[in-house]
Amino acid sequence: MKYETAMFALAGIASARDVSIYSMRMAKREVPQEHSHEAVLRIVNTNLQLNNPLKIQDTVFALLGDKAAAAGAPNVKDLACLQQIVADQAFTNAKAAGDLEGQANAIIFRALERNTGSVGLASALCTSVVAVNPEIAVITQHQDPASPEAAGNKDIELNVAKQLAAIGADPLLALQSGTFAPGKIGDPTGAGNTCDVATDAVGCIISQNLLTPAATEAEIKAAVADVAAGGAAAGAAAGAAVAAAPAANASAAVGAGAGAAASAGAAAGAANAAAGASATVNVQAFTGTLGGAAPPVVSSNSERAFAVNGATFLKEAAAIQRSCAIQKNACANAANSGQLAGGAGQCDTQEKACLAASGAAARRFKKARRAALDFGSCGSPAIKFAVGLDGRKEASFQSANLKDFNHGSALNIKVIADFTCNKLQSTCKASAATVAACQSAATAAEADKAQAAADAFNSALGVSA
């Protein structure tokens, strides 16, 4: 990238979703391109700000030269590592939130080309800091396409694809980490083949058709073939059971570019079906197919009750979000590459519809789940959370069915959940599968607090208080 001296007048930096991030008074400088992948910057900045211990003002500083970067990251000692630090923290935050889109964009951000002093000049690599997340640690940034170091850009894109496939994202998104066509060394204008538009939400390198990836789709698919197979095997071993329906969804997704991740989910489903896995329910009811179908969200009796393409979740809502995000990524990739007419905006609209469909799906799931479980001689094992139980002034947990699960209220849901599971086994004579499901529901509930804990327990069993 091209970059020389710049003077910054920073005012009210909030987030990268505010397109008026900062104003610049420019001295003589080369043409910049730090906003060329604006969509990636915005998503990464949103996740960075969730937990930002180094108080980095904005992701864009990580793509600037050292002098300019220091203004937005005064607590970072080695500015050659700022881009890795931002990507690593954003990935950590997104992972904690169960946000696949956030994780994928953090990986892509780590690979973006960083501004340098002139056409053909490579940027320094980070050698003093080791990333916490291995998905980030193994990636370096693209280099100026006119530099000798650009010979490694293809390997960077293939590496990005492998990390995307490993987390269940579309590996073809790695192409969007690519940079521009080579500029002319010595170009007095400094313009090269770049663009830099902070108000272009898609990213001017995409909207202006300037993206020039070093790798091809075929090379990426070949590079992630083993990763996809490994992911499917891991999903099967972990018991992420997938019903027969996902195979059709996977085929549709592959045809539209959602690819290896959906294939991995289908392979995991086939492996588990062959192993005699217990019946499961797909709670993803959305039927939109822009860019491919949304991957199925299936339930199992494992500790983490919901699975999407081999990734497991405690909560149904988080799993639904992952499924919708995978579909959105595939849709955006197809739109940005010209395979899908109408632009990427329709992908955002589809994602909202996908998320909205989860309410109805949840209700159907609860009915199907309850029908599949045998509570023996007892009725609903649902747990409620409310104020005034047993005369308490504070909110507490108690069974909603005191006839069959008569126990005093408790401040810790584990007390009520464990009692309920034991009662299902000893008195209600529920099936072994139901007792196992109850124990998994109890584990899921312990990860939450208050009403969310009761909701997690009830949702896993398909009941309501």
C-alpha angles and dihedrals in degrees: 000000000000122000139145136167117333133177115216128207100191117198129173101334105191110158141324089259086072102079090202091071096148143332124240133209104201128210117193106312145151118262110276130218105186092124095049092105094040097155090058093047093053096051093045092048091052090055094042092057092055088078115001109165094170091051094231105184099216141346092243091073089067090066096050129088117275098264094051093040091056090064092063099035108039092157095058113092101191107045091188084072097047094097091051092046092052093047092046095051093044090050091050092051094045092048091052089052093048089242110153093179090055093050092048093050092048088057091048092046091055089059099049118117114257125220117264135180100268147357110292096021117126123219122241118263123233111254104154101061130055116208118238093222115064089211088066099033094065095053130083129186126271114259129227104288090227092055125092088240090065087084086083096054094094091055089050091055092047089050091050089051091053092052092047091051091048093059094043099259127129107278091206088072084078087080088068090062088067124109139220133297112275116280125218114272109237094023102163093208094055088214098116110160096314138121134194118191117157092187095056101098093192095048124261092240086065102035093046091046093238098129111120109180118198093217131056130229090250092053091050094049090050092047094053098041093099092041091055092048091049091049092053092049091049091049091052093047091051091054097245092163117204124189123229092266095074092069091069091046090049092052092051091047093050090053091054098043102266083114128147097024093057091043089054090053092050092047090050089050093051092049093051094045089053090050091055098253117184121265115281138192127226106222094184101101099166112120102188113125108189103142090000136311121304110260114256121264108215135184129223139170092255124118091264102049103203131056136191118184090335096312112116132213138190093218131053092218092058091049092049089050091052092050093049091046092053090052091048092052091051091047093049091047091053092046095047092048092051095248092113121047122219103054133261094288090081088059091061090050091050092050091055090051090048092053092046091055091061093082094062090040091054092055092050090047093054092053093046093044093050091048089053094050123074113215091184115216093344133088129227116339092203119148123216131204116209147136118259100032109152088358093297118155092210126063116267144166128263139154114272088215106057091167092071101019105038108177132134119256121273137197091223117062090211090073093056096036094051091047090050094051092047091049091050089056102038106033108014092045090218119179121274090247091055093049090049090049090050091051090050090048090052091052091049091050093053090063090064138051137226117344092353090062092053090046091052092052095046095044092053089055096040095241135117133211 
